């Protein structure tokens, strides 16, 4: 059985960039729903129930066909949101190896933000924008729905939920404003840790 992870901070911790009500509904309702549906899908397959969720979504071809789509969507939803909560924090400046690598690849943090924003705002419909380590270098990718780059062999370092449920209460249709706000709540210390682990 998968259970809802603690945020590790209060629902109002990211104000005014991500509002309290959105955080509460996003965590308690949306994330919980992915977990409930993932647990339901795995009822018939006890052996799969204790695996780290990343293991399930990394090798979708190993998942029984009758629950594969459910694991892709709801397992992805659980993995993505668990990842997302950890990379959010106010007042952390980019530093360390990740900053060096971003400067090298994107010629500066502002160029990186511009390209990431472009990916996040041009993604059609619901999905995620990511900064990943592809085994050789950093790369910006986008995925539809709750797909995660790890099933393309790419390791997420940073990710942004651009489903409307992530921003609609505060930003309505203004996704670009939400992306700009996100740049104020990136926990670069944790992102740097993700990067160091990914490179190993
Ligand atoms: Mn979401």
Boltz pocket constraint, residues with backbone or C-beta under 6 A from the ligand:
constraints:
  - pocket:
      binder: B
      contacts: [[A, 26], [A, 30], [A, 81], [A, 161], [A, 163], [A, 165], [A, 166]]
      max_distance: 6.0
